[in-house]
Amino acid sequence: MLDWEMVTLGPRELDVAWMIFAHMVFQELAGLAGLPVCRM
């Protein structure tokens, strides 16, 4: 399955950023614990 809303041509860092963003959004919607966060 391909989600055209998230398709982009660019560096691989964008893929990681989208994956982290989508993970955070779906965990928030599900009410589950999120990813560990490094706060400086």
TANORUR-V986071 format. One record per residue. RES is the residue in one letter. PSI is psi in whole degrees, -180 to 180 (none if undefined). OMEGA is omega in degrees with one decimal (* if undefined). D_LAST is the distance of its C-alpha to the last C-alpha in Angstrom with 2 decimals. Layout:
BEGIN
RES;PSI;OMEGA;D_LAST + RES;PSI;OMEGA;D_LAST
END
This chain:
BEGIN
M;141;-178.9;37.11 + L;127;179.3;35.49 + D;107;-174.9;33.45 + W;-18;178.3;34.32 + E;-23;-175.6;31.65 + M;12;-179.2;28.98 + V;134;177.4;31.09 + T;155;171.3;29.88 + L;120;-178.0;30.66 + G;-170;-179.4;27.71 + P;159;-176.9;25.34 + R;-18;176.6;24.30 + E;-31;177.7;20.66 + L;-37;177.0;22.12 + D;-44;-179.9;23.59 + V;-42;180.0;20.35 + A;-44;178.9;18.69 + W;-40;-179.1;21.82 + M;-44;179.0;21.90 + I;-44;179.8;18.39 + F;-49;-179.6;19.27 + A;-40;178.6;22.68 + H;-45;179.9;21.45 + M;-42;-179.3;19.19 + V;-48;-176.9;22.14 + F;-33;175.9;24.72 + Q;-37;177.1;22.85 + E;-43;179.2;22.42 + L;-37;-178.3;26.13 + A;-12;-179.5;27.15 + G;27;-179.7;25.22 + L;167;176.4;23.68 + A;144;-176.8;20.40 + G;-173;176.7;17.80 + L;151;173.3;15.82 + P;141;-176.0;13.05 + V;136;175.2;9.65 + C;112;179.7;6.48 + R;125;-178.6;3.79 + M;none;*;0.00
END
